[in-house]
Every structure is written in C-alpha cells, then in structure tokens.
Amino acid sequence: MAQAIFIPRELDANEQRVAASPDTVKRLAGLGFEVVVEKGAGTDSRIPDEEFAKAGAAIGKAADASKADVVLKVRRPTDTELKGYKQGAAVIAIMDPYGNDAAVAAMAKAGITAFSMEFMPRITRAQVMDVLSSQANLAGYQAVIDAAAEYDRALPMMMTAAGTVPAAKTFIMGVGVAGLQAIATARRLGAVVTATDVRPAVKEQVQSLGAKFLAVEDEEFKAAETAGGYAKEMSKEYQAKQAALTAEHIAKQDIVITTALIPGRPAPKLVSAAMVASMKPGSVIVDLAVERGGNVEGAQAGKVVTTENGVKIVGHLNVPGRVAASASLLYAKNLYAFLETMVDKAAKTLAIKRDDELVKATMLTDGGKVVHPNFAKAAEEPRTEPAAIQAKTMVADAAERKPAKKSATGKSAAKSPSSKSEGIA
C-alpha cells in the first residue's frame, strides 16, 4: 500500500499560503505516494480543490492527517493538529523554534519526526530548498508595493508640461534577500534608492542594482561580517555613529523599508521615535521585522500606525503571505525538493537517512526526543528565561540569505551559493 502525504489547510488566520501546488502534487504522486489535500487548503493561494484533484490528489478532511506518513505544512503544527498525527510521521514546515521551546517539546512528545525548513544548510545542493530566500524575496517586493500603496504620491519622476513630479526618495535598511529585492523593485518603479547594512560585502551588490550605499565605513565596519556571511553585532560606539548618519538621512526620505535581523536575537532597533518625528508628513516606513520585535520604534504588528506628524508605519504580518499565490508555488517547490532526497525511488517509500547533512541540519525531533543540537539541551534542562526571539519568519525571518546566483535585476549579487546574510524569512 502506498504511503500517504497530507497537506492541510493552515489554521493561522494570518496564513494564506499552502504547502503544495498542482505541480508538486503531480510529482509526489509520481514518486509513489498517495496525496491527500484538505478541502479548501489552497483557496487563499488561488488554487481550487479541482486543480489539486486534476494533479492526482484526493480531497480530504483534517482527520485524514491521522493516516499520513508525511505532513507538509507552512507553519509549525498546533497542539490540536499534533493530536491528530500518527507517531513516527514526518512533519516538514517552517517550525519557528527559537523562543518556542514548549512547542518543540510538544512535537517530541507527539512522537513525530519534525523538520524545520528554515535550518536548511547553505550548500549548493540545498539552494532549491531554501525557503528563507524564496519567501524573503517576495517579502522585499511586497514591502515596496505596500509602501507605494500608503504613499499618496507618484514614485517615479514625471516631467510634464504642467511641471515636474520629483522621484520618491527610498531608503532600504538591511540588505539581505528582502533588502536586495526591495531595492530592485523600488528602482523599477522609478524611486531614488539608497541602502545601508553593516556588512561591507553588500556595498557592491547595492551599487550593482543602481542604488547608493550609506554606512560609516571605518575599521570596525570592514570586519563586520562573520565567516558565514552573517552580520556581527556592532559596538555601541559604531551604533552611535551609524545612528547619527542614518538619522540625518532618514529625515530627507519619503519611504523607509527596514529588513534587519540577526540570527537568534530580537530585531535590532534601527529607527527611533526621534527619527520618525523628523520625517515629512506623508512619509511611509515599512517594518519587515515587526514580527520579531521590529526595527522601528512605534511599529505595531499587524497594524498601520499614523504618527502625530503624519508618518505611516506599516507593520503587516506574514508579508510573503500577502502574495500567497506566488509564495505558495515557491514554497511547495522547496518542500518537494527536500522530501525527494528522503525517498527510496525503487521502493517508493520514505527512507530518512539520518546521517545526511540536510537531515541532520533540519531535524528537530525524532523518536520522542528533541534531537537538534540547538534545542536538545534546552529540552533536557529546565529554563528560567525564555529563549531569544528567532531572527527570521515570514513571510519572513532564521536569517535571510543572499541570492545564490543573481540579483533581482539579473546582475551578479552574491559571493557564493552558500553565503548567509541578515534579513527576513
């Protein structure tokens, strides 16, 4: 009897994405699996049940999860969902484990083998499985679209007989995948773009996209990137110098988009209330890190706040989910590419190789235990303090990665396919 894969409808009210597409359903069926998609799972991603059925899936109900050998999800399963899974089932999702030790322990107790997609290693063979990049890329695009929607003026410069409309000045803070895409999108719309980041390697990437780079380029700045490509935490002295530079710059901007995150830490505060107060009425700030505490003082998760001086601070939740039809197609391909590596093609069954580097990097729980080294100790010892907030969702944030090959405009951007960067998931 064929093993079963179940794709549920996400329970989170803010989640419009789905963990499969008609294309991946067809491919999964081709691997020998019986695929069951919960009724309405793809509705918010513009994938009707009929499309899944045509691709070879059976349309089922939530209770069908109890018979599944593999569950493909967008978000970590809730306690209610866990009760419906059979022991030993493989559950693959964006698990968001940092700061959620109890949820990780619950997955271990449920006896599932849980894989966290945002922990996919940065190696060449895993590029197609990189959910952080696929979702952050869309988050950067949507951030500009959201900013343009709130900004009550045109973005490009327009020269007419009646006069000239000046181009909107746009400032991108944090140049990971989301930041690079935001730069590219704002440039396409005709804005004048500047960008900043504490990592010197991104300066060339910013300039290759036609934007200007802004940073205090002292000796500390030159050594501000880890060997893996992540941003280092800067000294208070550097932070003060950078804050002074950006404060002066922000006061002249029409749109500011913040994307900065540091793995394992709360989102760094980049824009103070004083900086917001210095901006012109009608200016817009989009905080892509709002789900991790936010980069902007005064940002509120899930809300668009208008300050006393008329500045709008946009704090939408799950920004990749705001373009769910596109995000789901990419995410589904990420999941399929990973699952395929764990399938015995001859036997047409799931065959998890626990010594595989992809499995070791992403497996959170197995055999009733928390097995990931970052969380196993926390599961064994009682904690008196909550774990640090994870630095990556989404969309969006897990740390966002640089594009492996090209930037959003097709120009070379990243140093190597395995490089890492700060940003949103």
N, C-alpha and C positions, 0 to 999 in steps of 0.2 A: 504493500500500500504506500502510495506517495506521501511524503512528508508535507505538512501544511504550513503555509506562511499567512499570517493575518495582518492586515493593515487597518487599524481602527480610525474612527473619526476622533479627532483631538477634542478633549474635554475642556481645555482652557478657552475661555470666552474670547481672549485676545489672539488666539492662534487660528489663522485661516489656511495654513499650509497642510499638505498631506504628504505622507511618506512614500508615495508611489505615483507612477504615471502610467498611461496605457502602454507606453514603450517598455518600461521596466517590468510591468506585469507580464507582457508577452515574453520577455527574456527570462523571467523567473520560471514561467511555465515551461519554457524551452529547456531549462535545467532539470526538469522533472518534478517540480513542486506543484502542489495544489494551492492555488492562491485564492484567498477569501478577502474581499474588501467590504468593510462595514458600509451599510447603506448610508449614502449622503456624505461619505468621508471626503470626497473631492469637490463637493458643491461649491465651497468658498474659493476653490482654486480653478473654477471653471471647467472641472472635469466631471461630467454627469455619470451616474452609475452605468448608463448604457455604453459609454466609452470603455469603461473597465471590463464590462461583460464581453464586448466585442474582442477585447485583447486576450480573453481567456480566463478572466476571474469569475468566481462565484460571488454574488452579492449577498452578504450575510448580516448578522447582528452582533452586538457586543459580546454576547455569550459564546460566540464561536472562538473567541480567544482561548478558551479552555482546552481546545483541541490542537492549538497551534504549536509547532515545534520552533517556529521563528516568529517574532513580532517585530514589525518595522514601524517606528513611531517618529514623530518630530520631537516631542518633549518627553521628559522623564515620566514613567508611569506613576499614577497616583496610587494611594493605598487601596482604593476601591478597585482599580484596574489590576493591581498585583494579586488581589484575592481571586481574580478570575484566570490567572495564568497557571499552567501546569508546571510542576517542579522540573527543572532542567531545561526549560525553554530558553532560547537565546533571544534577548531583547536588545535591539540596536536603536539608539536615539541620541539626541543632544541631551546629555544627562545633567549638565549644570551642577556638578557635585560639590564644588567649593562652597563652604558655608552651609552645606546641606547634609551634614554627617548622619542625621537621623534618617533621612530619605535613602541614603546609600545603605545604611544598616538594614532598613526595611526590605530593600531589594535582596540583600544577602539572606535575610530570614525567610523570604518567599521562595528561596531556592532557585532563582533564575540566574542565568549567565548573562550579565549585563555588560554592554559595550558602550563606551562614551565616545561618540564620533569626533568631538572637539579635541580629543587627545591623539588623533591620528598623527603619526610621526612625519616630520618634514623630510621625506626621502622621495626620490624620483618615482618609484612605483606607486606611491600613495597620492600623487598630485590629483588624480581624478577622484579621489575620495575626500578631498579637502573641503569639508563643509564650511569651515570658517571663512575661507576665501570666497566660495561660491555665494554665501549669504551676505557677507560683508560688502562684496562688490555691488550687490543690489541695494544694500543699505546706503552706501555712498551716493548712488544715483538718486534714490528716493529722497534723501535728505535735501538735495538741491531742488527737486521738484516740489517738496513741501515748503521749502524756503520761498521759492518763486510764487507759490500759491498764497502765502501770507504777505508777501511783499507787494504793495499796491502800486508798483511802478514797473516799467519795462526793464529787463536785464541788459539787452544789448544797446549799444549806442545807435541812435537813429538820427540821421541828418535829413531834415525835411525843409520845405520852403517856409514853414511856419516856425522853424527853429530846430535846435539840436537837443535830443534827449540823451543825457550822459549815461555811460555804461555803469551798471551797478558794481560797486567795489565789494568783492567777496574774499573772505579770509578763512582758510581751512587750517584747523589746529589738530595736528596728529596725522601723519602721512603713512598709514598702513594701506591695506587694500581699500577700505572705505574712503580714506582720505584721497587716495590717488583717483578713484572713480569720481569722487565729488569734484576734484579739480578738473578732470576731463569733461564732466557734464556741464559744470559752470562755464567753462571755456566755450563749449559748443553753443551754449545759449547766449554767448556774447559778453559775459561778465569779465571785468578786470580782476584777475585772481592772484592772491598771494597765499603762501602756506608756510607753516612752521612745524618743526619737530626737533627733538633733542638728539636725534641720530644723524651724524654728518653724512652717512651714505645716501640719505634720501634727497639731498640737495640736488644732485644731478637728475634724479627722477622728476622732481618738481619742475626743474627748468626744461626738461625734455617735453613736458606737457604744455609749455608756454606760460607757466606761472613764475612769479618771483619768490625766492626763498628768503625767509626772515628768521634770524636767530643771532644770539650772542655767540660769535664763533671764536671762543677763547680756547685755552688748552684743555679745560675740562670737557668742553663740547666735543673736541676731537677724539676723546676717549669715552664717549657717552653711549657706546653700543656694546652689548655682550658678544661673545664669540658666536652665539647662535642667532644674533640679529635682533634681540630684544632691546628695548630702551632700558638703560640703567636709571636708578633713582638718583636724581641730581642733588648736589649740596644745597643748603639753604641760601648760600651766597649766590650761587648760579641762579637759583629760582628767583631770587630778588631782582637780579639783573635782567633776566628774561621777562619777568613780570612788568618791569618798568618799560622795556622795549615794546612789549605787546600792548600794554595799556595805552601808550601813545598811538599805536597803530589802530587798535580797535575803535578808538574814538572817531576815526575817519571812515569806518566801514559801514556798508549798508547791510551786508549779510555776513554772519559768522557761523561756521559749522565746526563743532568740536567732536573729535572721534577718539580721544586719547584714553588708553587703558594700559595698565601694567599688570602682567600675569600675577595672580594670587593676591592682589591688593585692591582696595577701593579705588574708584576712578579718581585721578588727581584733579584738584580744583584749579582750573586754568583761568576762569573768568570770574572776577569778583563783582560784588554788587556795585562797587565804585566804577568799575569798567563799564558795566551795563548802564549805569546812570550817565556815563559820559557820551553814550551813543545818541544819534539823532532820532527824533520821533519817527516811527515807521520802520525803523531798522528791525531786522529779524535775526534771532540766534536759534540754531537747531542743535540740540544736545543729544548726540547719538549714544552717549554713555549714561543716560539718565537712569537706566535700569540697574546700574552698578553704583549709584550714588550721585552720578552726574559730574560733569566738568564745569558746570555753570551755577554760580550761587543764585538761588531763586528758582531754578528749574524744578518742575514738579512732574513726576512720572505719570504719563497718560493725559497730560493737560497742555493747553497752550495758554500761557500766562502773559498778560499785558501789564507791564510795569507802569509806575506813576508817570514816567517820562515818555510813555508811548512805545516802548520797545517790546516786541513779542518774543517770548522764549518758548520754543516748541520742544515738547518732551514726549513725543509719541512713543508708545510701547511697541515692541516687536516690529521694527521698521521693515525688515525683509518681508514680513507677513502682509505689509501694505501693498506689495506687488506679488501676492501669493501665487498667481498663475505662472509667473516666471520662476519664482523661488522654488516652488514645488518640483518643477521639472528638473532643475539643477540638483536639488537635494535628493530626489529619487535616484538620479544617476549616481550620486556619491554613495548612497546606500547599496545600490546594486553592485557597484564596482568592488565594494568591500566584502559584501556577502559572497560574491562569486569566488573570492580567494579561499573561502572556507567550505567549498562544495566539492565533494568527490564526484567528478564528472562521470566516471564509469558506473558507480553505484547509484548515482543521482540522489545522494543524501548529504546532509550537513555533516562535515567532518572537521571539527575545530582543531587546528594544530596549535596547541598551547605554547609551543616553542617558537612560533612565527613572530617576527618582530612587530607586525601590525597587531596581532592578538595581544601580545604582552604589553604593548603601549596603551591599548584601549580597553582591555578587560577590567571592569570594576569589581564585579562579584562573580563567584563561581563555587559550586558545591557547598552552598550555605555560608560562605565566608566572603569578607571583603578582601580582595587579593591585590588590588592596585597599590603599589608601594607608597603612594602619596596619601592613602586613606586607610590602609590596613592598620597602622599604628593607632590612629585615632579611634578605630573601631574596637581595639583591644583595651585602650586606656580611657578612663572617664575624663571628660574635658570640663574645665571650669570657665573657659572662654569660648565664644563662638569662633569658628574658623574664619579666616579672611574672606571677604567677599570675592567671588571669582571675577577675573578680569576679562570676560568675553561672553556674549549671548548668542539675539537675535535672533533679527534678525535677526546679535548680533552676540560679545562679545567673547577662560580661553582667550588666547591672543590672536589677533587678526594677522594674516600672513601676507607677504608681498606676492605679487603676481610672479609665477614661475618663469614665464617667457616674455610677455609683452604687456605694456600698459594698456589702458582703456582706448588709447588712440592708435594702438598698433606699434608704438615705439618701444624699444627696449627699456625695461624699468628695473627688474630685479637683478640682484647679483648672481643668484643661483637658485635652482629649483628647490633647495632645501632651506632657504633662508627664512627667518622669522621676523615679525615686526609687531609693534604695538598697535592696538586698534580694537575694532568691534567685531563680533561674530555674527 
